Amino acid sequence: MLFGIQPARWHPALYALSVWQKRALRKLEWRFGAHTFAQERVAEPLDFRIYKHSSKLIRGGCTGVDLALQHGKVQNLRAAIPHLTGLVVKPGETFSFCKTVGQPTRARGFTDGMELSHGVARSGVGGGLCQLSNLIHWLVLHSPLTVVERHHHSFDPFPDDGRVLPFGSGATVFFNYRDFRFRNDTAHPVQLRVWLTEKLVEGELRTTVALEHSYTVMEREHRFVRRGDTLFRSNEIWREVRSKTNDARLVKTERLFSNFAEVKYAPPPGTPIHDETVRPGRPR
C-alpha cells in the first residue's frame, strides 16, 4: 500500500496505479529483501527424481472460452519454460516464479491467453501461466520443500471436466505481486525440470540423494455451500508423510491449507449443497 492507501478500492479507474505501485514495491523487495533467489540452471538432470506430474494443455469444460486463448496459453507456456527448466534451488535459496519467468510481454514471445481476474475469464498477455505455477506447486507439495508464498483464486470458474487434482490445489500468479515461492530448507540441491509434449505440460523435481520420505496429498471436507444467491465451494488439503525405509510407516499427517471460493458454474445434478442462507426467524 502507498501510505496505507489501496487506490483500487476507492475508485476502479485507479486500478492501474495500484498495480504499478505493487509491482514497484515487489521489485524493491527483489533487490533489497532478505531472500537469496535461485538463478543457476543445469541442463543435465540430477540423479534422483522426487516427483513427476503432467497436465493437459487444452482442457475441455471451459464453456464460453475462445479456443484461441487456450492455444495462446500453450504459446505462453512455451515462452516461459526455458526460464524455468533446469533451475537448481540450492539449500537456503528461494524459488520465485515471477522473478524467474519475468514479465510476460509480446516482445518476449508471450501472447494473449486466458487469465482469470475479477471473477471472469478474459484475454490477457501471458494468460495461462498459472498452469505452470499450479504444476510446480503440486510437485512441491510432494517434496520436503517449504512453500513460502502461495495465492489461490477467489472463484472457481469451470466444472471438474477432466480435473485430476483436488479443487484449490493450485497456485495462481500475476506479475509480479502475486507470486508463487518455495524455499529449499533441505541439505541438498533440488532441480526443477518442465517440458511440453504434444498434449501435455510435464514437470518433475530432482535432487542428488534418495529421499527418506514419500508424500501423499489428499482432499478432505469438500462441499458446496449456498449463502443467499451465491454458491461457494470449500475443502481442505492434507498431506501424509511416510517413511520409505521402514515399511511405509506414517511419520505425520498435516493440514496444508483450506480453500473457499465462489462457484461460477452450475454443479452437476444431484450434487449435495449445504444451505447456509440466513432466513428471517432462523438463528445465525
Sequence and secondary structure as in RCSB ss.txt:
>XXXX:A:sequence
MLFGIQPARWHPALYALSVWQKRALRKLEWRFGAHTFAQERVAEPLDFRIYKHSSKLIRGGCTGVDLALQHGKVQ
NLRAAIPHLTGLVVKPGETFSFCKTVGQPTRARGFTDGMELSHGVARSGVGGGLCQLSNLIHWLVLHSPLTVVER
HHHSFDPFPDDGRVLPFGSGATVFFNYRDFRFRNDTAHPVQLRVWLTEKLVEGELRTTVALEHSYTVMEREHRFV
RRGDTLFRSNEIWREVRSKTNDARLVKTERLFSNFAEVKYAPPPGTPIHDETVRPGRPR
>XXXX:A:secstr
 BTTB HHHH GGGHHHHHHHHHHHHHHHHHHSS  B   B SS  SEEEEEEEEESS S  TT  HHHHHHHHH
HHHHHHHHHTTBEE TT EEEHHHHH    GGGT  EEEEEETTEEEEEETTTTHHHHHHHHHHHHTSS EEEE 
   SEE S  TT  S TT     BTTTB  EEE  SSS EEEEEEE SSEEEEEEEESS  SEEEEEEEEEEEEE
EETTEEEEEEEEEEEEEETTTTT EEEEEEEEEEEEEE S   TT  EEE    TT   
